[in-house]
Amino acid sequence: MARVYLENITRRFSAAAAVEDITFEVPDGQFWVLVGPSGCGKSTILRTIAGLDTATSGKLYIGDRLVNQVPARERDVAMVFQNYALYPHMTVAENLAFGLRMRRSDRATIQTRVDAVARSLDITHLLDRKPRQLSGGQQQRVALGRAIARQPQVFLLDEPLSNLDAQLRDDTRAELKQLHQRLGITTIYVTHDQVEAMTLADQIVVLNRGKIQQISNPQTLYAKPANQMVATFVGNPPMNLLHATYDGTHFQVEAQPLPCGDRLRQRVNLTAGQRYNLGIRPEHLQIASEPNRGHLMANVSVVEPLGREILVRVVLPVERGSAPTLNLQVNPTLPPRPGDRLSLQLDLDQLFIFDPATGNSLI
């Protein structure tokens, strides 16, 4: 096992930087997730670690060894791709053994490791089959097994669950977590799915436009996002955003006053007349029994039953322009109906405030 350390890694394609000045260290044995929207540079970072891509500048260490000029085959990492990349003419057993054969392991070692991996992933009954005879989930297990059989220093996983259906993705995600707990191999996992990131990671690296936005554990990312991008990306349903102007005592949200208590003013240095972006998560919005000053009036646009709860989308009335949309979660016993007018109470202790110019969190 080994740590992975990226120091000021930049990768440029022509004049554009795919990733820029990336620095982080994955300690030995930890499970880190790179997450962000499509095109943010997460797969470029993974390919650079694997040796499939070359950094334009910066240093990359695996263990204590500088590997910038080390070929991919000599880095002792194993990568699992989104499309599985199994050899179609080989059986499952032959696919599992392929990496070991390329390293000229002896026959007894190969057989022992293939049998152990097959038992671990519950694919022993599939060893004589070829990839075309397997389901998507079975192919994914074989791809993981091929990486595990090599016993590398580092696992690199590039959106390995994206081709699976929802139920199988949930099951395989749990298996991945158990597998890492058992093997303890340093793992770097790429996904655009923030649910995968939150449930799997020891630490999450949030990327956007080739730059790191925040590195933290899942709960800290959710509770204390560094900026608006992180706040709206992490969480499902996503955080609601409201554009407001502070008048010295209240936030004015589409001509509706929202209180700003002493506690909030003590935490943030607010300037009268300044515009701010306010963030509130759906679980911190409640439907009030009757209107009250300080509540926001909104009209129900969509009601989405989700079983144990109902997701309600509402819009704030506006005189002109596009109406802001808010999401809230309500109890399914008395759901509102489209067209209903609601009075919404916000938990002001859970309010986030962002600088609209920089996007940085002010709390």
N, C-alpha and C positions, 0 to 999 in steps of 0.2 A: 504494500500500500504506500501511497505517497501524497504529499500536498501538491497543489497546483497553484502557481503564483504568476499572475500577469502583471507586468510593470509597464505602464504607459504604452500599451499596445494600440497601434493605429494601423488600419488597413484601408488603403486607397485603391479605387478603381478609376483610372484616368485622373481627373481633377477632383472627383467626389470621394469623400471619406465614408466608407461603409460603417466603420467604427472608429472612434477617436478618443485617444488618451484613456484607455480602459485599464484600471488598476484594481485588482482584488486578489485575495488569497483564500483558497478553499483548503481548510485544514485536513490533515490525514483522516480518512474514514467518514467524513461528513457528506451529506446529500444536499447539494446546492442546485437551485433552479434559476435559469435565465428566462425571464418572461417579459413580454412587451408586444405591441401591435406588429403586424406584418411589416417587414422591411426595416425593423429597428436595429438589426445587426446581430441578433442572438445566434443564428446559425453560422454566421461568419466567424464569430468568436469560437464556437465549437469546432469548426473545421480548422481554424488556426491552431487550436490545442492539439487536434489530431494529426496535424502535419499535412492535411489536404490543401491547405491554403497557407500563404506565407505573409507574415506581418510586414508592413512597410517600414515600421519603426517600433521600438520597444523591445522588452525582454520577456521571454517565457521560460519558466522553470517547472519541471516535473521532479518532485523530490528536491534535491539540491543541485540537480544538473540543468544547465542552460541548454535548451533544446532547439533554439532558433534554426540551427543548421543541421539538426538531426533528422534523417528521413523518417517518414511516418512509420515504417515497419520496425524501426528501432526505438520507438518511444514507449513501448510497452503499455499502450492504451487499446481499449476495445470500443468500437463505435457501433451503435445500433441505429439504423436509418429508418426514416418514416415508411419507406416502401419495402422494408424487411431485407431485400437484397439477398435472398436465398438462391442457391444454385439449383435451377429447375431439373437438371439431369441427375442430381444426387439425391439419395434418400435422406431422411431426417438424421440418421446416425452419421452418414457421411458429411452432412452439413455441420453437425456438431463437432466432428473431428477435424474439419478442414484446417482450422487455424493451428491446431497442434501438429498436424502433418507438415504444414509449411515450416514449422519450427523444428522439424525433425525429432519430435518426441518419440520415444520407443513405443512399441505396440501395446505393451501392458499398461503403460501410463495413459495412453489414449483411451483404451477400453475402460479403465477404472474411472476416468473423469467423465466420459460420455455416459456411463451407467449412473454415476452419482448425479450428474446434472439432469438427466432424464427423470430420475426418481424425484428430485427436488421440484421440478416443474410439472410433474404428473404427465409426462409425454412418453413414458416407456412403451405404451401400446402403439405409438406412432412411429417407432424407429425405422420400420421397413417401408414406410410410405414416402412418396415424393411430394414436394410442395403443392402441386396442383390438386392433390387429394386432401388437402387440409383446409380448414376454415381460416378466416382472418385471425381469429384469436390464437389458433394453434400455430399458425405461421409466426405470429409475434413471439410466442413462447420459444419457438425454435431459434429465432433470431437472438433473443436474450440468452438462450442456452449456449449458443455458439460463442457469445462474448464471455459468459461465465466460465466455460470450459477452459479458456486460455489462462484464467487466473491473472488478469492484468493488474497493473498498479492503479489504473483509473478506468472507470466506465464513462462513456460519453453517449447520451441518449438524445437523438434529434426527433422530437415529436413522435415518439414510438406508438402512441395510442390513438393518433388522429384518424386512422382508417377503421377503427372499431366502432360498433354500435354502442349506444349509451350504456346499456347494462353491462356489456362485456368490458367497456372502458372502465367502469367503476370497479368491477371484479379484478381486472388486471392491475389497476392502480393500487389496490390493497395488496395484491401479491407482490408488486414491486417494492412496496414499503417493507413488507415482511422479509423479503429477500435481502434487502439492504441491511436490515437489522441483524439478520443471520450472518451475512458475509462481511459486513463492515468495510466494503471497498469504497474508496473515494469516488463519488458520482456527481457528474454535472449533467443536468437534464434541461432540455430546451422545450418550451411550449408557449403557445399564445393563450392557453386556457388558464385563467387565474384560479379556477377551482383546483386543477391539478397542482398548480404551484403552491397554493395554501395548504393542501392536504399532505403533500409529499416532503416539502422542504424543511431542512434545518435553517437555512438562510435563503432569501430570495434576492436576486439582482434584477431590479426593474430598469429596463432600457427603453429609450425613445430616441429616434433619429440618430442612432449610433453612439449615444452617450448614456452614462449611468445616471439615473434619476435618484435612486435610493437603494441601499443594501441593508436589509434588516430581517428579523424573524417574522413569520406571518402575522402574529398578533400585533406587533409594533407597527408594521406596515398599515394594518387596518385602522388602528387606533390613533397613530401619529404619523400620517403621511407627510412627506417633506414638501410636496407641492400638489397642485391641482391635478396634474396628469396622473400621479400615483393614486390620489384619492379617488378619482373617477374610474381608474382601471381596476383597482382592487375592491372587490365586493360585488355581490350578485343578489338582488338587483343593484345597479350602480348607484353611487351617491347622487343626490339631486343638487343642482346648482341654481342659484338665484342671483341675478344682478341687482345690486342695491346701492343706494346713496345714503350716506350717514348724515343726518341733519343736526347732530349734536346731542340728541337724546334717543332717537329711533333710527332704524334702517327703513328707508322707503323702498318697498318692493312693489313695482307697478302701481304706485299711488296708494299702496296699503302700508300702514305703519307696523313695523315689527320691533318689539321692545329690545333695548340693549341695556341689560342690568349692570349694576355696579361691578359685579364679579367679572363680567366680560370686559368691561372698560379697564379694569385693573390688569387684565392679562394682555390686552392689546392697546397700543397707542393709536387711537382712532382720530382722524382729522375731519372736522365738519366740512361738508361739501365734497368729500372724497368718495369715489365709487369703489365698491368692494364686491368680490364674488363670495357669496355665502354657500357653504356646503352643509347638507343635512342628509343623513342616511335614512332609507325608507322606514326602518324600525323605530326611528325617533320622531316620526310623525304620527299623530293620533287624530281621529275624528272627534271633535268636541260635540257634546250633547246640544249645545246652543251657542250662537255666535257671541263673541266677546272681543273687546278691543285688544289688539295684540295677536289675534288669530288671523290666518289668511283665508279668505274666501276663494273657493275654487269650484269648477264644474267637472263632474265625472265624464271622462271621454270613453274609457275602455275598462272593462272588468274581466280579469283573467283568473278563473278558478285553478288552484294548484293543489287541491286536496286539503291538507291541514291548514292552509291559509289561502287568502285571496290577494292577488296583486291588483291594485287599483291605480289607474293612470288618470290624473286630473290636470286641468289647464287653468291657469290664472287668467281672469278677464283682463283684457288690454284694450286701449282705445285704438291703437294702430300697431302694425308690425306683427311678428309671429308671437304667439302666446307661449310662455314658459310651461313646460310639462314637468310634473312631479310624479314620482312613484311612491306608494305607501303600501304596507302590508296590513291587512285587517283580518279579524276573526271571521271564519266562514259562516257563523250562525246568522248574522244579520248583514249581509253584504249590501252595499249601495248599488244603485242601478245607473246605467248611462243616462246622463242628463240631470242627475241629482246635483243640487248645490250643497257643498259641504263647508263647514267651518273647521279649519285645520289648526291644531295646536302643536307647536314645535317645542321640543325639549331644548331650550336655549343653552343648557350646560353641554350639549353635544354638538353645538354649532361650530363649524369650521369657517375660518375667514382666510381668503386668498387675495394676494395682490393681483389685480387684473392685468397689470403690465408685465410682471415677471412670472406669475403663476405660483410663486412661493407661498408656503403657509405662513401666516402671521401669528399662529398660536403654537 
